[in-house]
Amino acid sequence: MKRPLSTVCALALALPALGQTERPIQETTTVTTTTTTVPPSSGFDLLGELWSMQDATPLPCGQVDLRLTGGWITSSAPANKGDSGDDFVITPSIVWGAADNLEVFANVPSWVGAGGEIPGDEGNQGNFDTYAGLLWRFADTDQGDWAFQATTRIPTGDQSSGVDVEGRLILTNEYASGLRSHFNFFTYSSNTSNVRNNRHLQCGAIVGLDGPLNGDGSVRWVLDYMNRTSTEYGHDNTNLLDAGFQWKIDECNNFGMSVQAGLDHANDEAPNFGAKVTYSYSLTY
């Protein structure tokens, strides 16, 4: 009798232990998120007065820029070309964001000093001519922005004549690093008599880059290279290099500086060296 009773007691003590289950091991998963900061550059508009190239970024609709550019050029053109060697140019400009993807602009280069002489056969003919045009961005794709620019020279200047027209195709491509590349292809129809041996059809190509110099992309370096036909028959092509920076100080104020070097010292059409400074003030309505 004792043995069955002992067996029952042993089973009674073992059952609670058998009914217990192990607690599951709780696993903790940690998710790490990595944020990559890319310097912003979308919407950055190069000041066209500073560079040989143009970008495909028009002013926002409703914005008006008032710009003033001061420039200096030195060349080795012979004295009988009407060039004083060193020339200074003051260019007031107005740029208007007329609609989405469309800007309209006008400027009047004013050659000062040495009688306001413009380099060329006829000296100062054409000083204070008006240049007016538009920039239309017709495609905004993942492969880049495409724009077309048309510029007309209106003979409002001293003893000026004829109307010149330039058409330019522009491709701007932006990369994840904030770097942008630019390609310009242009043709220029020159119908003036300001230049004695005028080449009536001119053309050229420009390649360039710009990229951020600081974390928020408000200061950017700019570099471009241009190869174009001469303005007069009998001359070699002109090769120019521009380098400098632009600073978007705030929503209203922009400032930039550039230096220019002519790579053809034997070509008396091209400047040896030059420099420009541009200040731009933006208005909105």
C-alpha positions as CSV (number, residue, x, y, z in Angstrom):
1,M,0.0,0.0,0.0
2,K,2.8,2.3,0.8
3,R,4.4,1.8,-2.6
4,P,1.3,2.9,-4.7
5,L,0.8,5.9,-2.3
6,S,4.5,6.9,-2.8
7,T,4.0,6.7,-6.6
8,V,1.0,8.9,-6.5
9,C,2.8,11.5,-4.4
10,A,5.7,11.5,-6.8
11,L,3.5,12.0,-9.8
12,A,1.6,14.8,-8.0
13,L,4.9,16.6,-7.4
14,A,6.2,16.1,-10.9
15,L,3.1,17.3,-12.8
16,P,3.5,21.0,-12.0
17,A,7.1,20.8,-13.2
18,L,6.1,19.1,-16.4
19,G,3.4,21.7,-17.0
20,Q,5.9,24.5,-17.0
21,T,7.3,25.7,-20.3
22,E,10.4,27.7,-21.0
23,R,10.0,31.4,-21.6
24,P,10.8,32.3,-25.2
25,I,13.9,34.3,-25.7
26,Q,13.0,37.8,-26.9
27,E,15.1,39.0,-29.8
28,T,15.8,42.7,-30.3
29,T,16.3,44.0,-33.8
30,T,18.1,47.4,-34.2
31,V,17.5,49.3,-37.4
32,T,20.2,51.8,-38.4
33,T,19.3,54.6,-40.7
34,T,22.0,56.4,-42.7
35,T,21.3,59.9,-43.9
36,T,23.4,61.2,-46.8
37,T,23.5,65.0,-47.1
38,V,23.9,66.2,-50.7
39,P,24.8,69.8,-51.2
40,P,21.7,71.5,-52.8
41,S,22.1,72.9,-56.3
42,S,18.7,72.6,-57.9
43,G,17.4,76.0,-58.9
44,F,20.9,77.7,-58.7
45,D,21.0,80.2,-61.6
46,L,24.3,81.2,-63.0
47,L,24.8,84.9,-63.6
48,G,25.0,84.9,-67.4
49,E,26.9,88.2,-67.5
50,L,30.0,86.6,-65.8
51,W,30.5,83.5,-68.0
52,S,30.8,82.5,-71.6
53,M,28.4,79.7,-70.9
54,Q,24.7,79.7,-69.9
55,D,22.9,77.2,-67.7
56,A,19.4,75.8,-68.4
57,T,17.9,77.3,-65.2
58,P,15.5,80.2,-65.8
59,L,14.5,82.7,-63.1
60,P,11.4,81.6,-61.1
61,C,8.1,83.1,-62.4
62,G,7.5,86.5,-60.9
63,Q,11.1,87.3,-60.0
64,V,13.0,90.3,-61.4
65,D,16.8,90.6,-61.1
66,L,18.6,94.0,-61.4
67,R,22.2,93.3,-62.2
68,L,25.3,95.4,-62.6
69,T,28.5,94.0,-64.1
70,G,31.9,95.7,-64.2
71,G,34.6,94.2,-66.6
72,W,38.2,94.7,-67.6
73,I,39.8,93.3,-70.7
74,T,43.4,93.6,-71.9
75,S,44.6,92.5,-75.3
76,S,47.5,92.8,-77.7
77,A,45.5,94.1,-80.7
78,P,47.4,96.6,-82.8
79,A,46.7,100.3,-82.4
80,N,45.1,100.5,-85.9
81,K,42.3,98.2,-84.8
82,G,40.9,101.0,-82.6
83,D,41.8,99.2,-79.4
84,S,43.6,100.9,-76.5
85,G,44.9,97.6,-75.1
86,D,43.0,97.9,-71.8
87,D,39.2,98.3,-71.9
88,F,36.6,98.7,-69.3
89,V,32.9,97.7,-69.7
90,I,30.0,98.6,-67.4
91,T,26.8,96.5,-68.1
92,P,23.5,97.1,-66.4
93,S,21.0,94.2,-67.0
94,I,17.5,93.3,-66.1
95,V,16.2,89.7,-66.1
96,W,12.5,88.8,-65.6
97,G,10.9,85.4,-64.9
98,A,8.1,86.0,-67.2
99,A,6.5,82.5,-66.8
100,D,7.3,79.0,-65.6
101,N,10.5,77.9,-67.4
102,L,10.7,81.2,-69.3
103,E,12.9,84.3,-68.6
104,V,13.3,87.5,-70.6
105,F,16.4,89.7,-70.3
106,A,18.0,92.9,-71.7
107,N,21.4,94.6,-71.1
108,V,23.4,97.5,-72.5
109,P,27.2,97.1,-72.4
110,S,28.9,100.5,-72.0
111,W,32.6,100.7,-72.9
112,V,34.2,103.4,-70.9
113,G,37.7,105.0,-70.9
114,A,39.8,105.7,-74.0
115,G,36.9,107.2,-75.8
116,G,34.6,104.2,-75.2
117,E,36.5,102.3,-77.9
118,I,35.2,98.8,-78.7
119,P,37.9,96.5,-80.1
120,G,37.5,96.2,-83.8
121,D,38.2,97.9,-87.1
122,E,35.8,100.8,-86.6
123,G,36.7,101.8,-83.0
124,N,33.8,102.8,-80.9
125,Q,30.9,102.0,-83.3
126,G,28.3,100.0,-81.5
127,N,28.9,101.3,-78.0
128,F,25.6,101.3,-76.0
129,D,24.0,98.7,-78.3
130,T,21.1,96.8,-76.6
131,Y,21.1,93.0,-76.3
132,A,17.6,91.5,-75.6
133,G,16.5,87.9,-75.6
134,L,14.8,85.0,-73.8
135,L,15.7,81.7,-72.2
136,W,13.1,78.8,-72.5
137,R,13.6,75.5,-70.6
138,F,11.7,73.1,-72.8
139,A,12.6,69.8,-71.1
140,D,13.3,68.8,-67.5
141,T,14.3,65.2,-67.4
142,D,16.4,62.7,-65.3
143,Q,19.1,63.0,-68.0
144,G,19.3,66.8,-67.7
145,D,17.6,70.1,-68.4
146,W,17.3,71.3,-72.0
147,A,16.9,75.0,-72.8
148,F,17.0,77.3,-75.8
149,Q,18.2,80.9,-75.7
150,A,17.8,83.5,-78.3
151,T,19.6,86.9,-78.2
152,T,19.3,89.9,-80.5
153,R,21.6,92.8,-80.8
154,I,19.6,96.0,-81.5
155,P,21.7,98.9,-83.0
156,T,20.9,101.5,-80.4
157,G,24.6,102.5,-80.0
158,D,27.0,105.0,-81.4
159,Q,27.0,104.8,-85.3
160,S,25.8,101.3,-85.0
161,S,24.0,99.4,-87.8
162,G,22.5,96.0,-88.6
163,V,20.8,93.4,-86.3
164,D,22.6,90.3,-85.0
165,V,20.9,87.2,-83.8
166,E,22.3,84.3,-81.7
167,G,20.6,80.9,-81.1
168,R,21.9,78.7,-78.3
169,L,21.1,75.1,-77.3
170,I,21.9,74.4,-73.6
171,L,22.1,71.2,-71.7
172,T,22.6,71.2,-67.9
173,N,23.0,67.9,-66.0
174,E,23.1,67.7,-62.2
175,Y,24.8,64.9,-60.2
176,A,24.2,63.5,-56.7
177,S,27.3,65.2,-55.4
178,G,25.9,68.6,-56.3
179,L,28.2,69.0,-59.3
180,R,26.6,70.2,-62.5
181,S,27.9,70.0,-66.1
182,H,26.9,72.3,-68.9
183,F,27.1,72.1,-72.7
184,N,26.3,75.1,-75.0
185,F,26.2,75.0,-78.8
186,F,25.5,78.3,-80.6
187,T,25.3,80.0,-84.0
188,Y,25.5,83.7,-84.5
189,S,24.2,85.6,-87.5
190,S,26.1,88.9,-87.7
191,N,24.7,91.5,-90.1
192,T,26.4,94.7,-88.8
193,S,28.7,97.0,-90.7
194,N,30.4,98.0,-87.4
195,V,33.2,95.5,-88.2
196,R,34.8,96.0,-91.6
197,N,35.6,92.3,-92.5
198,N,32.7,90.9,-90.6
199,R,32.1,87.1,-90.7
200,H,28.4,86.8,-91.2
201,L,27.9,83.3,-89.8
202,Q,29.7,82.4,-86.7
203,C,29.4,79.4,-84.4
204,G,30.9,77.8,-81.3
205,A,30.7,75.4,-78.4
206,I,31.2,75.7,-74.6
207,V,31.7,73.1,-71.9
208,G,31.6,74.0,-68.2
209,L,31.2,72.8,-64.6
210,D,30.0,74.3,-61.4
211,G,30.0,72.8,-57.9
212,P,29.5,73.6,-54.2
213,L,32.2,75.2,-52.1
214,N,30.3,75.0,-48.8
215,G,27.8,72.7,-47.1
216,D,24.6,74.4,-48.1
217,G,25.7,75.1,-51.7
218,S,25.2,78.9,-51.5
219,V,28.8,79.4,-52.8
220,R,29.8,77.6,-55.9
221,W,32.9,77.5,-58.1
222,V,32.5,77.8,-61.9
223,L,34.7,76.8,-64.8
224,D,34.1,76.9,-68.5
225,Y,35.9,76.7,-71.8
226,M,34.8,78.1,-75.2
227,N,35.9,77.6,-78.7
228,R,34.3,79.8,-81.4
229,T,34.9,81.1,-84.9
230,S,36.4,84.5,-85.3
231,T,34.3,87.6,-85.8
232,E,36.3,88.6,-88.8
233,Y,37.4,86.6,-91.8
234,G,41.1,85.6,-91.9
235,H,41.5,84.9,-88.2
236,D,41.8,81.7,-86.2
237,N,39.2,80.4,-83.8
238,T,39.1,82.0,-80.4
239,N,39.7,79.9,-77.3
240,L,38.7,81.3,-73.9
241,L,38.8,80.0,-70.3
242,D,36.6,81.4,-67.5
243,A,37.0,80.6,-63.8
244,G,35.5,82.1,-60.7
245,F,32.7,81.7,-58.1
246,Q,29.2,82.8,-57.3
247,W,27.7,83.5,-53.9
248,K,24.0,83.5,-53.2
249,I,24.1,85.7,-50.1
250,D,20.4,85.5,-49.4
251,E,17.1,85.3,-51.3
252,C,17.6,88.8,-52.7
253,N,21.4,89.3,-53.1
254,N,23.8,87.5,-55.4
255,F,27.5,88.2,-56.0
256,G,30.1,86.7,-58.4
257,M,33.6,87.2,-59.7
258,S,35.3,85.7,-62.7
259,V,38.7,85.8,-64.5
260,Q,39.1,85.2,-68.2
261,A,42.2,84.0,-70.1
262,G,42.6,83.9,-73.8
263,L,44.5,80.8,-75.0
264,D,45.4,82.3,-78.4
265,H,48.0,85.0,-77.8
266,A,48.7,85.2,-81.5
267,N,45.0,86.0,-82.2
268,D,44.5,89.7,-81.9
269,E,40.7,89.2,-81.7
270,A,40.9,87.4,-78.3
271,P,41.6,89.1,-75.0
272,N,44.8,88.1,-73.2
273,F,43.2,88.4,-69.8
274,G,40.1,89.8,-68.3
275,A,38.1,90.0,-65.0
276,K,34.4,90.6,-64.1
277,V,32.4,91.4,-61.0
278,T,28.6,91.1,-60.9
279,Y,26.1,92.1,-58.2
280,S,22.4,91.1,-58.6
281,Y,19.4,92.2,-56.5
282,S,16.2,90.2,-56.8
283,L,12.6,91.5,-56.6
284,T,9.4,89.5,-56.5
285,Y,5.8,90.5,-57.3
